[in-house]
Amino acid sequence: MVLYRFLMCLMWHRMRWVDHMGKDNQPKVRQAAQLVRKKGRRATYDRVLIVTEGSKTEPNYLGEIRREHKLHTANVQVEPSAYGTSPLQVVVYAEHLLIHGHESKHIEPKAFECVCVVFDRDDHDSYHNALAKISAINGKYLNDNRKKVEFIAIPSVPCFEVWLLLHFEDIQAPIHRDEVYERLRTYLPDYEKGRDGYYAMTQSSLDVAITRANALSQVNNEYDGVNPYTAMHQLVMKLKSLKS
């Protein structure tokens, strides 16, 4: 009888062990384990979430910067908007992503010190509403370290490509996005939205573009929405300075 009870007890513990191992292999358990590992790999510099209007062009460009400067993906996350491409939709998605995270993208809730929202002026009706919302939620939320999260607008007038064009030309007068593309292709003949490699192609003139973009910001502003403007230089400089 004693031997029988011992064998039954042994079998019960073995079944519990097998069941436990099976649960460890379930998707949610694996994802949770990946989040723990990712958290352990984070570097000591600030964590930045970047949410973009474009689904490829801006993420590709910013991804190049992240790789070039060896920024950890656990610290710098670049995500296109999943709510739509209007500026306000991009801001709302960025706010949602900060608050709730995204399990399948391995984004933990409130796991950033800074959220940068990248969008164009173009002809968007919600452009100024997006700027107002970013101003309203800047510092509103506390992150997982109980620090206020900075929300930063990174708009471009009329579009992201004006930032690339500043690497080659000192733009002063208002310009339509179609003309931006046309003039940009005189320097990058094969330019197409969504392609990769444009950071490498323009990097030699980066300091010039930063100087020109900064000069523009002294005479124009994002609220004007007509004269050429871009805050991309602020984001680029922020990324480059993270590890310093």
N, C-alpha and C positions, 0 to 999 in steps of 0.2 A: 504494500500500500504506500509506504514511504517513497519507494522508487517510482511508483506510478505518478504520485503527486509532483515529484521532482521533474519527471519528464514532461508532464503537462505544463508546469511552470516554465520550463525551458522553451517549450514550443510557443507559449504565449508571448514571452519576451522576444522571441525571434520574429513572430508575426508583427509585433509592434515596431520592431526595427525595420522590417521590410516596408511596412506602411509608411513609416517616417521617411525612409529613403525615397519612396515613390512620391511623397508630397514635395520633397526638396527639388524634384525634377519638374514640378508643375511650372507653367509659364510665369505666373505671378511671383512664385518663390524665386525663380531664376532672375526675374527682372529686379526684384528687391535686392537680391544679392549683388547684381550689377551696379545698382545705385550705391550700395555700401562701398563697393570697391572703387567706384568713381569718386565718391566723396573722399576716400582715403588718398586718392591720387592728386587731388587738387593742390595747386601751387599756392604760395602765400600771397600773391598779388590779387588785386580786386577781381571779382567775378562780374562779367559783363554779358548781358543778354541783348542781342541785336535782332530786331524784328524788321523785316524789309517789305516794301510794297512789291518789288519785283521778285519773281520766283527763281530766277537764274542769274541775271546779270550782276545785281548787287551781292547776292550770296557768294557767287563765284569770285568776285573781286575781293570781298572781305575774307573769304576763305583763303585766298592766296596770301593776304597779309598775315593771317594767323599762322600759316605754314612757314612763311618767310622768316617770321620772327619767333618761331617755335613756341607759340602760345598754346597752352594746354587746352584741349577741347572741353575739359571740365571747368575751365575758367572763362572761356570765350565761346558762347553758343550763338550761332547765326541761324535764324529761322525765318522763312517767308511767311507772310500772313496767310492764315487758313480761313479768314473771315471775308476775304475780298480785297480788292486793290485800292479802294478809296481811302484817302488819308485817315478818316475817322475810323474806318474798319480796321486799319492796321494798328492804330493806337488801342482800340478796344481789345484786339487780340493780344497785343503786348501786355496789357493790364491783366487779362485773363491768364496768360501763360505764367506771369509772375505769381499770381495768387494761387492758382491751382496746380501749376506744373504740368508735365505731360509724361506719363509713365513710359509709353513706348519710345519717346524721344530721350528718355533718361534725364528729364528735367525735374528737379525737385521743387516743391512750392517754396517761394520766397528765398531762393538760394542765390541771390545776386545782390551786389552793391549798387549796380547801375543798369538801367534799361535804356537803350538807344533805339529810337524809332526812325527808320529811314523811309522817306516818301517824297514824291514829286509834287510840284504845283500843278503843272499841266493845266487842264481845264476843270479840275475837280471842284465840285461845289462845297465839299466838306473840308476843304483845306484849312480855312481859318478856324473852324470848329475843332479840328484836330490839334492845332496849336494851342487853343484855349484849354482843351482837355488835358494835354500834357502839362501845361502850367498848373492846372488844378490838382493833378495827382502827384506832382513832383514832391517828394517827401511825405506823402500821405501814408505809405505803407512801411512797416518795419520788416526787415529780413530775418532770417533764421539766427542772426547774431544780435537781434534787437537794435539794429541800426537803420536809420531812415534810408529808403531806396531812392536814388536819384533817377528821375525820368528826364531824358534829353531828346529834344526834337532835332533830327538831322534832315531838314528839308533841302531841296534843290529847286531853283527857279530858272528855267522852266522844267528841267529834268536832270536826272543823274548824270547824263552825258556832258552837261556843261562843266562838271568837275573834270572829266577827262580832257575836254577841249582846253581848259585852263593850263594844261601841261604844255600846250603849243601856242596859244594865243592869249593876249591880255584883253578879255572881253569887257566892254564898258556899257554898250547900248543894249536896250531890250532886244531879245532874240527869240524867235519861235523855235520850238523843238525840231521842226523839220529842217530848219537852217542849221541847227546845232549838229544834227546827224550828217548833213551834207558837208559842212566844213570839217567835221571830225574825220570823215572818210578821205579827206585830202592828205591826212597824216597817217591814218590807219585804214588803208584802202579796203580791207576785208572786214571792217567792223560790222558785227551783227550782234543784236541783243541776245544774251544767253550764252555766248561763247566764253571760254576761259582764256586766261593768259594776259589780260589787259593790264594787270598790275605790273607784271614783268616788262611789258612793252613800254610802259610809261614811267617806270620807276626812276630812270635817270633824270627825269625832269620833275620829280616829286617836290623838291624844295621850291622850285619856281612856281609850281601850282599852288603850294601852300601860301607862299607870299602873295600871289595874285588873289587867292580866295580870301585871305585875311584883309587885303586892301579893299576888296569889294564889300566886305562886312562893315567897313568903316563908313561907307557912303550909302549902302543899301541895307535892307533888313528883310527877314523872312516874312514879316507882316505885309510888306509892300505887295509882294506876289506878282510883280510885273517886271521890275528891273532884275538883271541877272544876279543870282545869289546861290551860294551853296555852303552848307555846314559840314560837308564831307571832310574838309581838312581837319576839323576838330575831332572827328571820329578816328581818322587815320593817325593823328598825333597821339590821341589817347591810347590806341592799341600799341603804337610803337613805344610808348612810355611805360607800359604796364610792368615790365620786368626790370626797369631801371631803379 
